[in-house]
């Protein structure tokens, strides 16, 4: 699918095509539709990010919470979205050693207890050791910093997803 085709879609088709870019949050695509036509993939992404920025804190928190834990229950149960499966697999998280898995389970538990939402990392370019190191660093942050970082990581993830879908 190219940008010209995206711009030509009616709203239901636009949401069907782009509703999964933001994990389980089609409301982002629904609200970005009005900003058409988009002159570039970057402009489309910027419009979607603007929707997130304009959303209230509760909607932003719901967006963050819509993301799965890294190497968590959804991965084990094989219920991740196709995008999340590909992303986590690319970082080697689907092939953790027992020790690595135990470290991730412990970090997920600590992180969720402290922040009330899952750790989010755009894992492209990371390996398992890098993910664990970044996780260990960020679990020490304060809530406001980590909330902003989660949204920044979602912006990176969705940028990768849009470019993979549309190009650019």
C-alpha positions as CSV (number, residue, x, y, z in Angstrom):
1,X,0.0,0.0,0.0
2,X,1.3,3.5,-0.9
3,X,0.5,6.9,0.5
4,X,-1.7,7.8,-2.5
5,X,-3.8,4.7,-1.8
6,X,-4.0,5.7,2.0
7,X,-5.1,9.2,1.1
8,X,-7.9,7.8,-1.2
9,X,-9.4,5.5,1.5
10,X,-12.7,6.3,3.1
11,X,-12.7,6.5,6.9
12,X,-13.6,2.8,7.7
13,X,-11.0,1.6,5.2
14,X,-8.4,4.0,6.6
15,X,-9.0,2.8,10.1
16,X,-8.9,-0.8,9.0
17,X,-5.6,-0.2,7.2
18,X,-3.9,1.9,10.0
19,X,-5.9,1.1,13.1
20,X,-3.2,-1.4,14.3
21,X,-0.2,0.9,13.9
22,X,-0.9,2.0,17.5
23,X,-1.2,-1.2,19.5
24,X,-4.9,-2.0,20.0
25,X,-5.8,1.7,19.7
26,X,-7.7,2.3,16.4
27,X,-8.9,5.6,17.9
28,X,-5.6,7.2,16.8
29,X,-6.3,6.4,13.2
30,X,-9.9,7.4,13.5
31,X,-8.9,10.9,14.7
32,X,-6.0,11.3,12.3
33,X,-8.3,10.7,9.3
34,X,-9.5,14.3,9.2
35,X,-5.9,15.5,8.6
36,X,-5.9,13.9,5.1
37,X,-4.4,14.2,2.5
38,X,-0.9,13.5,3.8
39,X,2.0,14.7,1.8
40,X,4.4,12.1,3.2
41,X,4.6,9.1,5.5
42,X,6.2,11.5,8.0
43,X,3.3,13.8,7.8
44,X,0.9,10.9,8.4
45,X,2.9,9.8,11.4
46,X,3.1,13.4,12.7
47,X,-0.7,13.7,12.5
48,X,-1.1,10.4,14.4
49,X,1.3,11.5,17.0
50,X,-0.5,14.8,17.3
51,X,-3.7,12.8,18.1
52,X,-1.8,11.1,20.9
53,X,-0.4,14.3,22.2
54,X,-3.9,15.9,22.3
55,X,-5.4,12.9,24.0
56,X,-6.0,13.2,27.7
57,X,-3.7,11.4,30.2
58,X,-6.3,8.6,30.7
59,X,-6.3,7.8,26.9
60,X,-2.5,8.1,26.8
61,X,-2.3,5.7,29.7
62,X,-4.7,3.3,28.0
63,X,-2.5,3.4,24.9
64,X,0.6,2.6,26.9
65,X,-1.2,-0.2,28.7
66,X,-2.4,-1.7,25.4
67,X,1.2,-2.7,24.8
68,X,2.3,-6.2,25.8
69,X,5.1,-6.9,28.3
70,X,8.4,-7.7,26.6
71,X,8.9,-11.5,26.7
72,X,5.8,-11.6,28.9
73,X,2.6,-13.7,29.2
74,X,1.2,-12.7,25.8
75,X,4.3,-13.9,24.0
76,X,4.3,-17.2,25.9
77,X,0.5,-17.6,25.2
78,X,1.2,-16.7,21.5
79,X,-1.4,-13.9,21.7
80,X,0.8,-11.0,20.6
81,X,-0.2,-9.0,17.5
82,X,1.8,-9.9,14.4
83,X,3.8,-6.6,14.6
84,X,4.7,-7.2,18.3
85,X,5.7,-10.8,17.5
86,X,7.9,-9.7,14.7
87,X,9.5,-6.9,16.8
88,X,10.1,-9.1,19.9
89,X,11.4,-11.9,17.7
90,X,13.8,-9.5,15.9
91,X,15.4,-8.7,19.3
92,X,15.8,-12.4,20.1
93,X,13.2,-12.2,22.9
94,X,11.4,-15.3,21.6
95,X,14.6,-17.3,22.3
96,X,15.5,-16.3,25.8
97,X,17.6,-18.6,28.0
98,X,15.9,-19.6,31.3
99,X,18.2,-17.0,33.1
100,X,17.3,-14.2,30.6
101,X,13.6,-15.1,30.8
102,X,13.8,-15.0,34.6
103,X,15.5,-11.6,34.5
104,X,12.8,-10.2,32.2
105,X,10.0,-11.7,34.4
106,X,11.5,-10.0,37.5
107,X,12.0,-6.7,35.7
108,X,8.4,-6.8,34.2
109,X,7.1,-7.3,37.8
110,X,9.2,-4.5,39.3
111,X,8.4,-2.1,36.5
112,X,4.6,-2.8,36.5
113,X,4.5,-2.5,40.3
114,X,6.3,0.9,40.2
115,X,4.7,2.5,37.2
116,X,1.4,0.8,36.6
117,X,2.0,0.1,33.0
118,X,4.3,-2.2,30.9
119,X,7.9,-1.4,29.9
120,X,7.9,-0.2,26.3
121,X,10.9,-0.2,24.1
122,X,11.3,0.1,20.4
123,X,13.5,-3.0,20.2
124,X,14.7,-2.6,16.7
125,X,18.5,-2.7,16.8
126,X,18.6,-4.3,20.3
127,X,19.6,-7.8,21.2
128,X,18.5,-9.6,24.4
129,X,21.3,-8.3,26.5
130,X,20.7,-4.7,25.3
131,X,16.9,-5.0,26.1
132,X,17.7,-6.3,29.6
133,X,20.2,-3.5,30.2
134,X,17.8,-0.8,29.1
135,X,15.0,-2.3,31.2
136,X,17.3,-2.3,34.3
137,X,18.2,1.3,33.7
138,X,14.7,2.6,33.1
139,X,13.1,0.8,36.1
140,X,15.1,3.2,38.2
141,X,13.4,6.3,36.6
142,X,10.6,8.3,38.1
143,X,7.0,8.0,37.0
144,X,6.8,11.3,35.0
145,X,10.0,10.5,33.1
146,X,9.0,7.0,32.3
147,X,5.5,8.0,31.2
148,X,7.0,10.4,28.7
149,X,9.6,7.8,27.7
150,X,6.8,5.2,27.1
151,X,5.1,7.7,24.7
152,X,8.4,8.4,23.0
153,X,9.0,4.7,22.5
154,X,5.5,4.3,21.1
155,X,6.3,7.1,18.6
156,X,9.5,5.2,17.5
157,X,7.6,1.9,17.2
158,X,4.7,3.4,15.2
159,X,7.2,5.2,12.9
160,X,8.8,1.8,12.1
161,X,5.4,0.2,11.6
162,X,4.2,2.9,9.2
163,X,7.4,2.8,7.1
164,X,7.1,-0.9,6.9
165,X,3.5,-0.7,5.8
166,X,3.7,2.2,3.4
167,X,7.4,2.8,2.8
168,X,9.2,6.1,3.0
